[in-house]
Amino acid sequence: MKKVVRILTNKFLLTALIFGTWMMWFDQNDFGSQRDRAQALRDTKENIAYLKQEIAMMEREHYELTNNPQKLETYAREQYRMKRDNEDVYVIEKK
């Protein structure tokens, strides 16, 4: 029994326990903060992957628009409502 009391009152053990408790729960880099930062990092990496896919898609579209006149004409007709001189364009908007 005396041996157990001596171990529990050891100043180095008590200091280590207090330090460990402080670092795990009360420090600015505690477990909760680390978990939140890891989640934010995962979200950011997913966002980066999504944006890279979007960039690749836009580059393909840009390549098609600059190298395919038929695609350029289709884009101009759909987006800017352009027409030829002998055509009439009717715009139907959905509400």
RAJO-V617843 format. One record per run of one state. SS is the DSSP state (A for helix, B for strand, O for the rest). FROM is the first residue (numbers start at 0). TO is the last residue. Records with the same first field share a line. If there is no record, write none. Layout:
SS: FROM-TO + FROM-TO
This chain:
O: 0-0 + 8-9 + 26-29 + 67-67 + 80-94
A: 1-7 + 10-25 + 30-66 + 68-79
